[in-house]
Amino acid sequence: MARLLYSLLLTLLLPLLLTRLFIKGSSDNRYRRNIGDRLGKVTRYLGKIDVWIHAVSVGEVNAATPLVTAFQTKRPRCRILITTTTPTGLDQVTVRLGDRVVHCYLPFDHPFFIARFLRIISPRLLIIMERELWPNIIHGCHKRSIPVVIANARLSLRTCHRYARVLPLIRPTLAIVSAVAAQTEADRSRLMTLGARPDRVLTTGNIKYDVTVPTKTMDTARSMRQDWGCHRLIIVAGSTHEGEEAVLLDILDPLREHYPGLLLILAPRHPERFDAVFHLVKDRGFNTHRHGDGSTVVPPSAEVHLRDSMGELPLLYAAADVAIVGGSLIKIKGIGGHNLLEPCAVATPVLFGQYILDFLEIGHNIVKREAGIQVNDPNELSNTLKKLLNDDALRSRMGVNGLQVIKENRGATQRTLELCMPLIESDLLV
């Protein structure tokens, strides 16, 4: 009954959902493209799909990347579809995985659209990354005997309470999930509280620790550093949101009094904000260089460099003296930080704010192992930056510690793969 009411509500809301897509399309017309995907009507040929992975946006795509590699290493002929909800997720699929996978947008979770979509792609396995629970998708797969795995599953206390409000909808949905690979014991406990079967929920760790950085990335970072200026100190602020750039610009002037050549690199999370951030920096009076202008060399006079491109964060962090991870400096609705491990993976010390609800365990490990520092306000951020910029040895030591944090926590991808493989008939993927 709960799912029937949920589906009826979706039917009533459908005009609003489509209108919202068209409104978003005014700033990014990709929301209006392939609208058929959202209705489960994929018109382009996707071919036979073995594994369908849903990764809502950038962070989930990054988490799915090691899993895709593991599947295709074990079964080279395995054909994988990745669905995302956002165009930035699509951008990340293109950058990280290229033509190794096929992509389309996730249909609305309406039983009619899901049934049509499943008839078209006919997957052997669905893997949902992290925490999205779509009742009609999961029930549609169950009806067709398609196993469903929730991989790298995380469930904060806040999200758990939110799901508990609709328990009659969530409990039967989780009860038919084939397997859950939880990040931590706390995640496992919360998922079982909501209805996941204890014998199907395993604690496998966090796939984000299995990040690998190609040698080519480090070589390119060294070349990039040459373009930025080898003798100047560089701070990279990645995945920033509205309001965070203003915080960083407020502390930049005082910092430049102590470090005249200091360069701040801004890499906003969402491409639709690139122009707004550029104008903000210019209006604040900073000498600004924009990557999209075509020149790779940042002039010595530049105080701020805007990186208006996607998929480059590992490269940018690798070329930095200090990294700041956005989505954490101020309270932002629906955001609980971004991937704190990306700077660690390239041996760059990382700073982050107090709003890391989605990365509490990772943040705790980073601080405990002295690979990064959590700051509570702009004043503390400024003082911590001074401390790091003054001490080459401290930065180097924190970078080494970051690599160690990642090394000590690897293995979740392999454990998740071992959970998934028995759910697929082996002769389909040989």
C-alpha positions as CSV (number, residue, x, y, z in Angstrom):
1,M,0.0,0.0,0.0
2,A,2.8,2.4,0.9
3,R,4.5,1.9,-2.5
4,L,1.2,2.3,-4.3
5,L,0.6,5.7,-2.6
6,Y,4.3,6.6,-3.3
7,S,3.7,5.8,-7.0
8,L,0.5,7.8,-7.1
9,L,2.2,10.8,-5.6
10,L,5.0,10.5,-8.2
11,T,2.3,10.5,-11.0
12,L,0.9,13.7,-9.6
13,L,4.3,15.3,-9.3
14,L,5.5,14.3,-12.7
15,P,4.6,17.7,-14.4
16,L,6.5,19.5,-11.7
17,L,9.5,17.2,-12.1
18,L,9.6,17.8,-15.8
19,T,9.2,21.6,-15.3
20,R,12.1,21.5,-12.9
21,L,14.3,19.9,-15.5
22,F,13.4,22.5,-18.1
23,I,14.1,25.3,-15.6
24,K,17.5,23.8,-14.8
25,G,18.1,23.5,-18.5
26,S,18.1,27.3,-18.7
27,S,21.5,27.4,-17.1
28,D,22.7,23.9,-18.4
29,N,20.8,22.7,-21.4
30,R,22.0,19.1,-20.8
31,Y,19.1,18.8,-18.4
32,R,16.8,19.1,-21.4
33,R,18.7,16.6,-23.6
34,N,17.8,13.0,-23.6
35,I,14.6,13.7,-21.7
36,G,13.5,10.3,-22.8
37,D,16.0,8.7,-20.4
38,R,14.1,10.2,-17.5
39,L,10.9,8.5,-18.8
40,G,12.6,5.2,-19.2
41,K,12.6,5.5,-23.0
42,V,16.3,5.2,-24.0
43,T,16.3,5.7,-27.8
44,R,20.0,5.2,-28.5
45,Y,21.4,1.7,-28.6
46,L,23.0,0.6,-25.4
47,G,23.6,-3.1,-26.3
48,K,23.5,-6.0,-23.9
49,I,24.0,-4.9,-20.3
50,D,25.6,-7.2,-17.7
51,V,25.9,-4.8,-14.8
52,W,24.0,-1.7,-14.2
53,I,25.6,0.7,-11.8
54,H,23.7,3.8,-10.5
55,A,25.9,6.6,-9.3
56,V,23.9,9.7,-8.7
57,S,26.6,12.3,-9.3
58,V,30.4,13.1,-9.2
59,G,31.2,11.6,-5.8
60,E,29.4,8.3,-6.5
61,V,30.9,8.0,-10.0
62,N,34.4,8.3,-8.4
63,A,33.5,5.6,-5.9
64,A,32.2,3.4,-8.6
65,T,35.3,3.7,-10.8
66,P,37.5,1.1,-8.9
67,L,34.5,-1.3,-8.9
68,V,34.1,-0.9,-12.7
69,T,37.9,-1.6,-13.1
70,A,37.6,-4.7,-10.9
71,F,34.7,-6.1,-12.8
72,Q,36.3,-5.6,-16.2
73,T,39.6,-7.0,-14.9
74,K,37.9,-10.2,-13.8
75,R,35.5,-10.4,-16.7
76,P,36.9,-8.4,-19.7
77,R,33.7,-8.8,-21.7
78,C,31.5,-7.5,-18.9
79,R,29.4,-4.7,-20.4
80,I,28.5,-2.0,-17.8
81,L,25.9,0.8,-17.9
82,I,26.2,3.7,-15.5
83,T,23.3,5.9,-14.8
84,T,23.6,9.3,-13.2
85,T,21.1,12.0,-12.2
86,T,23.1,15.1,-13.0
87,P,25.1,16.3,-16.0
88,T,28.2,16.7,-13.8
89,G,27.9,13.0,-13.0
90,L,27.9,12.3,-16.8
91,D,31.0,14.6,-17.2
92,Q,32.8,12.5,-14.5
93,V,31.8,9.2,-16.2
94,T,33.3,10.6,-19.5
95,V,36.5,11.7,-17.8
96,R,37.1,8.7,-15.5
97,L,35.7,5.9,-17.6
98,G,35.4,7.0,-21.2
99,D,34.1,4.4,-23.6
100,R,34.7,1.6,-21.1
101,V,31.0,2.0,-20.1
102,V,27.8,3.2,-21.6
103,H,25.7,6.0,-19.9
104,C,22.2,7.3,-19.7
105,Y,20.3,9.3,-17.1
106,L,18.3,7.5,-14.4
107,P,14.5,7.3,-15.1
108,F,12.1,8.8,-12.6
109,D,11.2,6.1,-10.0
110,H,7.7,5.5,-11.5
111,P,6.7,1.8,-12.1
112,F,5.8,2.4,-15.7
113,F,9.0,4.1,-16.6
114,I,11.1,1.6,-14.7
115,A,9.4,-1.4,-16.3
116,R,10.0,0.1,-19.8
117,F,13.7,0.9,-18.9
118,L,14.3,-2.7,-17.6
119,R,12.8,-4.2,-20.7
120,I,15.3,-2.2,-22.8
121,I,18.5,-2.8,-20.8
122,S,17.7,-6.2,-19.2
123,P,20.6,-6.1,-16.8
124,R,22.0,-9.2,-14.9
125,L,22.8,-7.1,-11.8
126,L,22.0,-3.7,-10.4
127,I,24.5,-2.0,-8.1
128,I,23.4,1.2,-6.3
129,M,26.2,3.3,-5.0
130,E,26.1,4.5,-1.4
131,R,22.7,5.5,-0.2
132,E,19.9,6.0,-2.8
133,L,16.9,3.8,-2.2
134,W,14.5,3.9,-5.0
135,P,11.5,1.6,-4.1
136,N,10.1,1.0,-7.6
137,I,13.5,0.4,-9.1
138,I,14.4,-2.2,-6.5
139,H,11.0,-3.8,-6.6
140,G,11.1,-3.8,-10.4
141,C,14.4,-5.6,-10.4
142,H,13.2,-8.1,-7.7
143,K,10.1,-8.9,-9.9
144,R,12.4,-9.8,-12.8
145,S,14.8,-11.8,-10.6
146,I,17.6,-9.1,-11.1
147,P,19.8,-9.1,-8.0
148,V,20.3,-5.7,-6.4
149,V,23.4,-4.7,-4.4
150,I,23.9,-1.5,-2.4
151,A,27.6,-0.9,-2.6
152,N,29.8,1.4,-0.4
153,A,26.6,1.9,1.6
154,R,26.5,4.7,4.0
155,L,23.7,6.0,6.2
156,S,24.2,9.0,8.5
157,L,22.1,9.3,11.6
158,R,20.2,12.2,10.0
159,T,19.4,10.2,6.8
160,C,18.4,7.2,8.9
161,H,15.9,9.3,10.8
162,R,14.6,10.7,7.5
163,Y,14.0,7.2,6.1
164,A,12.4,6.1,9.4
165,R,9.6,8.5,8.8
166,V,8.5,6.5,5.7
167,L,9.4,3.1,7.2
168,P,6.4,1.3,5.6
169,L,7.9,2.2,2.3
170,I,11.6,1.6,3.1
171,R,11.4,-1.6,5.2
172,P,9.9,-3.9,2.4
173,T,12.3,-2.3,-0.1
174,L,15.5,-3.0,1.9
175,A,14.1,-6.5,2.8
176,I,14.4,-7.6,-0.9
177,V,17.9,-6.2,-1.5
178,S,20.2,-9.1,-2.4
179,A,23.3,-7.8,-0.6
180,V,24.5,-4.6,1.1
181,A,28.2,-3.7,1.4
182,A,28.3,-1.2,4.2
183,Q,31.2,1.2,4.8
184,T,31.2,0.9,8.6
185,E,29.6,-1.1,11.4
186,A,27.5,2.0,12.3
187,D,26.2,2.0,8.7
188,R,25.4,-1.7,8.9
189,S,23.5,-1.3,12.1
190,R,21.4,1.6,10.8
191,L,20.5,-0.3,7.6
192,M,19.4,-3.3,9.6
193,T,17.3,-1.1,11.8
194,L,15.5,0.1,8.6
195,G,14.8,-3.4,7.4
196,A,17.9,-4.8,5.7
197,R,18.3,-8.5,6.4
198,P,21.2,-9.1,8.8
199,D,22.5,-12.1,6.8
200,R,22.7,-9.9,3.7
201,V,24.5,-6.9,5.2
202,L,28.3,-7.0,5.4
203,T,30.8,-4.4,6.5
204,T,33.3,-4.2,3.6
205,G,34.9,-0.8,4.2
206,N,35.0,2.3,2.0
207,I,35.8,1.9,-1.7
208,K,37.1,5.5,-1.8
209,Y,40.2,4.3,-0.1
210,D,41.0,2.2,-3.2
211,V,41.7,5.3,-5.3
212,T,44.7,4.9,-7.6
213,V,46.6,7.8,-9.1
214,P,48.3,7.0,-12.5
215,T,51.9,7.9,-12.9
216,K,50.8,10.1,-15.8
217,T,48.8,12.3,-13.4
218,M,51.8,13.0,-11.2
219,D,54.0,13.8,-14.3
220,T,51.3,16.2,-15.6
221,A,51.0,17.8,-12.2
222,R,54.8,18.6,-12.2
223,S,54.4,20.2,-15.7
224,M,51.3,22.1,-14.5
225,R,53.3,23.4,-11.5
226,Q,55.8,24.8,-13.9
227,D,53.0,26.7,-15.7
228,W,51.7,28.0,-12.4
229,G,55.2,29.1,-11.1
230,C,57.6,26.8,-9.3
231,H,58.7,29.4,-6.7
232,R,55.3,30.5,-5.5
233,L,53.1,28.8,-2.8
234,I,49.9,27.4,-4.1
235,I,46.6,26.6,-2.4
236,V,44.0,24.6,-4.3
237,A,40.4,24.8,-3.1
238,G,38.4,22.0,-4.7
239,S,34.7,21.3,-5.0
240,T,33.7,24.7,-3.6
241,H,30.1,25.8,-3.3
242,E,28.3,29.2,-3.2
243,G,29.5,31.1,-0.1
244,E,32.8,29.2,0.3
245,E,34.7,31.2,-2.3
246,A,33.8,34.4,-0.4
247,V,35.3,32.9,2.8
248,L,38.5,32.0,0.9
249,L,38.8,35.4,-0.7
250,D,38.3,37.1,2.7
251,I,41.5,35.4,4.0
252,L,43.5,35.7,0.8
253,D,44.5,39.3,1.2
254,P,45.9,39.0,4.7
255,L,47.8,35.8,3.6
256,R,49.3,37.5,0.6
257,E,50.8,40.1,2.9
258,H,52.9,37.3,4.4
259,Y,53.3,35.4,1.1
260,P,53.4,37.9,-1.8
261,G,53.5,35.3,-4.6
262,L,50.7,33.2,-3.1
263,L,48.3,31.8,-5.7
264,L,44.8,30.5,-4.9
265,I,43.3,28.0,-7.3
266,L,39.5,27.8,-7.2
267,A,37.7,24.7,-8.7
268,P,34.0,25.1,-8.1
269,R,31.9,21.9,-7.8
270,H,29.3,22.8,-10.4
271,P,30.1,24.1,-13.9
272,E,27.0,26.3,-14.0
273,R,28.7,28.5,-11.3
274,F,32.0,29.1,-13.2
275,D,30.9,32.5,-14.5
276,A,29.5,33.7,-11.2
277,V,32.7,32.7,-9.4
278,F,34.8,34.5,-12.0
279,H,32.8,37.7,-11.6
280,L,32.9,37.4,-7.8
281,V,36.7,37.2,-7.8
282,K,37.0,40.1,-10.2
283,D,34.5,42.3,-8.3
284,R,36.6,41.7,-5.1
285,G,39.5,43.3,-6.9
286,F,41.8,40.3,-7.4
287,N,44.0,39.8,-10.4
288,T,42.3,36.8,-11.9
289,H,43.3,34.3,-14.5
290,R,40.8,31.9,-16.0
291,H,41.7,28.5,-17.4
292,G,39.0,28.6,-20.0
293,D,40.7,31.7,-21.6
294,G,43.1,29.3,-23.4
295,S,46.5,30.0,-21.8
296,T,47.9,27.2,-19.7
297,V,50.6,29.5,-18.2
298,V,49.3,31.5,-15.1
299,P,51.0,34.9,-15.1
300,P,53.1,35.9,-12.0
301,S,50.7,38.8,-11.4
302,A,47.7,36.5,-11.0
303,E,46.4,36.2,-7.5
304,V,43.5,33.8,-8.2
305,H,43.3,31.1,-10.9
306,L,39.8,29.8,-11.8
307,R,39.8,26.3,-13.0
308,D,36.6,26.1,-15.0
309,S,36.8,22.4,-16.1
310,M,35.7,19.1,-14.7
311,G,37.5,15.9,-13.7
312,E,40.8,17.5,-12.8
313,L,40.8,17.5,-9.0
314,P,43.5,14.8,-8.5
315,L,45.7,16.7,-10.9
316,L,45.1,20.0,-9.2
317,Y,45.7,18.6,-5.7
318,A,48.9,16.9,-6.9
319,A,50.3,20.3,-8.0
320,A,49.3,22.1,-4.8
321,D,51.2,22.9,-1.6
322,V,48.0,22.7,0.4
323,A,44.5,21.5,-0.5
324,I,41.2,22.7,0.9
325,V,38.2,20.5,0.2
326,G,34.9,22.4,-0.2
327,G,31.4,21.5,0.8
328,S,32.7,21.6,4.3
329,L,33.5,25.2,5.2
330,I,30.0,26.5,5.7
331,K,26.6,24.8,6.3
332,I,25.0,24.0,3.0
333,K,21.7,22.2,2.7
334,G,22.1,18.6,1.4
335,I,25.9,18.8,1.4
336,G,28.1,17.0,3.9
337,G,31.5,17.5,2.5
338,H,33.3,16.0,-0.5
339,N,36.1,13.4,-0.9
340,L,38.8,14.2,1.6
341,L,41.0,11.3,0.3
342,E,41.8,12.8,-3.1
343,P,44.5,15.1,-1.7
344,C,45.8,12.3,0.5
345,A,46.2,10.1,-2.6
346,V,48.7,12.6,-4.1
347,A,50.5,13.3,-0.8
348,T,49.1,16.8,-0.4
349,P,48.1,18.0,3.1
350,V,44.4,18.6,3.3
351,L,42.3,21.1,5.2
352,F,38.5,20.9,5.7
353,G,35.7,22.5,7.7
354,Q,33.4,21.1,10.3
355,Y,30.5,20.2,7.9
356,I,31.6,16.7,6.8
357,L,28.6,14.6,7.8
358,D,29.1,12.3,4.8
359,F,32.8,11.8,5.5
360,L,33.0,11.6,9.3
361,E,34.9,8.3,9.4
362,I,37.4,9.4,6.7
363,G,37.8,12.8,8.4
364,H,38.5,11.1,11.7
365,N,41.1,8.9,10.2
366,I,42.8,11.8,8.4
367,V,43.0,13.9,11.5
368,K,44.1,11.0,13.7
369,R,47.0,10.1,11.4
370,E,47.9,13.8,11.0
371,A,47.4,13.8,7.3
372,G,45.0,16.8,7.5
373,I,43.5,19.4,9.8
374,Q,39.9,20.2,10.5
375,V,39.1,23.9,11.0
376,N,36.1,25.4,12.7
377,D,36.0,28.9,11.3
378,P,37.7,31.3,8.8
379,N,40.1,32.6,11.4
380,E,41.3,29.1,12.3
381,L,41.6,28.3,8.6
382,S,43.8,31.4,8.0
383,N,46.0,30.5,11.0
384,T,46.3,26.9,9.9
385,L,47.3,27.9,6.4
386,K,50.0,30.2,7.8
387,K,51.3,27.3,9.9
388,L,51.5,25.0,6.8
389,L,52.8,27.5,4.4
390,N,55.6,28.4,6.8
391,D,56.8,24.7,7.2
392,D,57.9,22.7,4.2
393,A,58.8,19.7,6.5
394,L,55.3,19.7,8.1
395,R,53.6,19.7,4.7
396,S,55.8,16.8,3.5
397,R,55.2,14.8,6.6
398,M,51.4,15.3,6.3
399,G,51.6,14.2,2.7
400,V,53.4,11.0,3.6
401,N,50.8,10.4,6.3
402,G,48.0,10.8,3.8
403,L,49.5,8.1,1.6
404,Q,49.7,5.8,4.7
405,V,46.0,6.4,5.6
406,I,45.0,5.2,2.1
407,K,47.3,2.2,2.2
408,E,46.0,1.0,5.6
409,N,42.4,1.1,4.5
410,R,42.4,-0.5,1.0
411,G,40.5,-3.6,0.1
412,A,36.8,-2.6,0.0
413,T,36.6,-3.0,-3.8
414,Q,37.8,-6.6,-3.7
415,R,35.4,-7.5,-0.9
416,T,32.5,-5.9,-2.7
417,L,33.4,-7.7,-5.9
418,E,33.4,-11.0,-4.0
419,L,29.9,-10.2,-2.8
420,C,28.6,-9.4,-6.3
421,M,30.1,-12.1,-8.4
422,P,28.1,-15.1,-7.0
423,L,24.9,-13.1,-7.9
424,I,25.7,-13.3,-11.6
425,E,25.7,-16.5,-13.6
426,S,29.3,-17.0,-14.4
427,D,28.8,-18.1,-18.0
428,L,27.3,-14.7,-18.9
429,L,30.5,-12.9,-18.3
430,V,33.2,-15.2,-19.6
